[in-house]
């Protein structure tokens, strides 16, 4: 289990200036190609910064070893997913490597209405859809140190067939080319460094984050309240 550490910048490291002059929704979108480490960064932040609420996506792909329903993803059938999309219950969704992924709309809207800090960890196609709905959000792209390292990480997961890996690598090339669409790019050479940089950017953009720990308990409408059990 990850050890909880203070959610703050290293001593002496200055916080960056806000990226925009306007007051945005306190929504941050973390995106990047498959296997770049988005899920690992998000998992570390859940431990070190529990007051930053994180959306849990829905997917039609089966769970990988160690994954739990409602933690990494809500695992649903294709029929359930299609129903959510048809009813407008997904903020964004896309097909990827033969499976579908999406973000439930209601929990995200609740955090925005509460002015609470929230993080979405989604793919590039999803980030584009979120930008169309919440353009004032902070969009961060997570990049690998090198293409070879990304390929190594994807293959070493040993969770998918060669054909699926080939599809993901092809998609990753296109996603890497989209980094200019984001407000800032962070290179994932160290999970701790990325987490520190991410929190620094959010703090500079939105102000203090930790104070919200007492104001917002992280609860809200989940899939059960949307008809998905």
C-alpha positions in Angstrom: 0.0 0.0 0.0 1.2 3.5 -0.8 2.5 5.5 2.1 0.6 8.7 2.8 2.8 11.7 2.4 2.0 15.5 2.7 0.3 16.8 -0.4 2.6 19.8 -1.0 5.5 20.9 -3.1 9.0 20.2 -2.0 10.4 23.0 0.2 11.7 26.0 -1.7 9.9 25.0 -4.9 7.8 28.0 -6.1 4.2 27.5 -7.2 3.6 28.3 -10.9 1.5 31.3 -11.9 -2.2 30.7 -12.8 -2.6 29.6 -16.4 -5.6 31.8 -17.1 -6.9 35.1 -15.8 -10.5 34.0 -15.4 -12.0 32.1 -12.5 -12.5 28.5 -13.7 -14.5 25.5 -12.5 -12.2 23.6 -10.2 -12.0 20.7 -12.6 -8.7 19.3 -13.7 -8.4 16.8 -16.6 -5.4 14.5 -16.7 -4.9 12.8 -20.0 -2.3 11.0 -22.1 -1.7 7.8 -24.0 -2.4 4.3 -22.7 0.3 3.0 -20.2 1.8 6.5 -19.6 1.0 6.1 -15.9 -2.2 8.2 -15.5 -3.8 5.6 -13.3 -0.7 5.3 -11.1 -0.6 9.0 -10.6 -4.3 9.1 -9.8 -3.9 6.3 -7.3 -1.1 8.1 -5.5 -3.2 11.3 -5.3 -6.1 9.3 -3.8 -3.8 8.5 -0.9 -1.9 11.7 -0.5 -4.7 14.2 -1.4 -8.0 12.5 -0.6 -9.8 15.9 -0.6 -9.2 16.1 -4.4 -12.3 14.2 -5.6 -11.7 11.8 -8.5 -14.2 10.6 -10.9 -14.6 6.8 -11.5 -15.2 5.9 -15.1 -17.4 3.2 -16.5 -16.1 0.6 -18.9 -17.2 -2.4 -20.8 -13.8 -4.1 -20.5 -13.3 -6.9 -17.9 -11.5 -6.2 -14.7 -7.7 -6.8 -14.6 -6.2 -8.7 -11.7 -6.4 -6.6 -8.6 -9.0 -4.2 -9.9 -12.2 -3.6 -7.9 -15.6 -2.5 -9.2 -16.1 1.1 -8.1 -12.5 1.8 -7.4 -10.5 1.7 -10.7 -13.7 1.5 -12.8 -17.4 0.6 -12.7 -17.4 -2.5 -14.9 -20.7 -2.7 -16.9 -22.1 -4.6 -19.8 -22.3 -3.2 -23.3 -26.1 -2.9 -22.8 -25.8 -1.0 -19.6 -23.2 1.4 -21.1 -25.3 2.0 -24.2 -28.3 2.8 -21.9 -26.2 5.4 -19.9 -25.1 7.0 -23.2 -28.6 7.1 -24.6 -30.0 8.8 -21.5 -27.3 11.5 -21.5 -25.7 10.2 -18.3 -22.2 10.3 -19.6 -20.1 13.5 -19.7 -17.9 11.9 -22.3 -17.3 8.5 -23.8 -15.3 6.7 -26.4 -14.4 3.3 -27.8 -10.8 2.3 -27.3 -9.1 -1.0 -28.2 -12.4 -2.8 -28.6 -13.9 -1.5 -25.3 -15.9 1.5 -24.3 -15.1 4.0 -21.5 -17.0 6.9 -20.2 -17.4 9.4 -17.3 -20.7 9.6 -15.4 -22.0 13.2 -15.7 -23.9 13.7 -12.4 -21.1 13.3 -9.9 -18.8 15.7 -11.9 -21.6 18.3 -12.1 -22.2 18.0 -8.4 -18.5 18.9 -7.6 -18.6 21.8 -10.0 -21.8 23.1 -8.4 -20.1 22.8 -5.0 -17.0 24.6 -6.2 -15.0 21.5 -5.0 -11.7 20.4 -6.6 -12.2 17.5 -8.9 -9.9 15.4 -11.1 -10.8 13.4 -14.3 -8.3 10.8 -15.5 -9.4 10.1 -19.1 -8.0 9.6 -22.6 -7.5 12.3 -25.2 -10.8 11.7 -27.0 -12.6 12.1 -23.7 -10.6 15.3 -22.8 -11.8 16.9 -26.0 -15.4 16.2 -25.1 -15.0 17.6 -21.6 -13.4 20.7 -23.1 -16.6 21.3 -25.2 -18.7 21.2 -22.0 -16.3 22.8 -19.4 -13.7 24.8 -21.5 -12.5 26.7 -18.4 -11.1 23.6 -16.8 -7.4 22.9 -16.4 -6.2 20.4 -19.0 -2.9 18.5 -18.3 -1.2 16.1 -20.7 1.0 13.3 -19.2 3.8 12.2 -21.6 6.3 9.4 -21.3 10.0 10.0 -21.1 10.5 8.3 -24.5 8.4 6.3 -27.0 10.5 3.2 -26.1 9.6 3.5 -22.5 5.9 3.8 -23.3 6.1 0.7 -25.4 7.9 -1.2 -22.7 5.3 -0.2 -20.1 2.5 -1.3 -22.3 4.0 -4.6 -23.2 5.2 -5.4 -19.6 1.7 -5.0 -18.2 1.0 -8.4 -19.8 -2.8 -7.8 -19.6 -3.7 -7.7 -23.3 -3.3 -9.7 -26.5 -0.7 -8.7 -29.1 -3.5 -7.3 -31.3 -4.8 -5.1 -28.5 -1.3 -3.9 -27.7 -0.8 -3.0 -31.4 -4.0 -1.0 -31.4 -3.0 0.8 -28.3 0.4 1.7 -29.7 -1.2 3.0 -32.9 -3.6 5.1 -30.8 -0.8 6.3 -28.6 1.1 7.8 -31.5 -1.9 9.9 -32.4 -2.5 10.9 -28.8 1.1 12.1 -28.3 0.6 14.4 -31.3 -2.3 16.0 -29.5 -0.3 17.3 -26.6 -0.4 20.8 -27.9 -4.1 20.9 -27.3 -3.5 20.9 -23.5 -2.6 23.7 -21.2 0.6 22.0 -20.0 2.5 18.8 -20.5 4.2 16.9 -17.6 6.7 14.2 -18.3 6.2 11.1 -16.2 9.8 10.3 -15.1 8.7 10.0 -11.4 5.2 9.5 -10.0 6.0 11.6 -6.9 7.4 14.4 -9.1 4.3 14.4 -11.3 2.0 14.4 -8.3 3.8 17.4 -6.8 3.7 19.3 -10.1 0.0 18.4 -10.6 -1.0 19.7 -7.1 1.1 22.8 -7.6 -0.7 23.6 -10.8 -4.1 23.0 -9.3 -3.2 25.1 -6.3 -1.9 28.0 -8.5 -5.1 27.8 -10.6 -7.7 27.4 -7.9 -6.2 28.4 -4.6 -5.9 26.2 -1.5 -7.1 22.6 -2.0 -6.6 21.1 1.4 -9.2 23.3 3.1 -11.9 21.5 1.1 -11.3 18.3 3.1 -13.6 19.5 5.8 -16.2 21.0 3.5 -16.7 18.2 1.1 -16.9 14.6 2.2 -16.4 13.1 -1.3 -19.8 11.5 -1.4 -22.4 12.0 -4.2 -24.5 10.3 -6.7 -23.0 7.1 -7.9 -24.0 4.6 -10.5 -26.5 2.9 -8.3 -28.5 6.1 -8.3 -28.3 6.2 -12.1 -29.7 2.7 -12.5 -26.4 0.8 -12.8 -25.8 -1.7 -10.0 
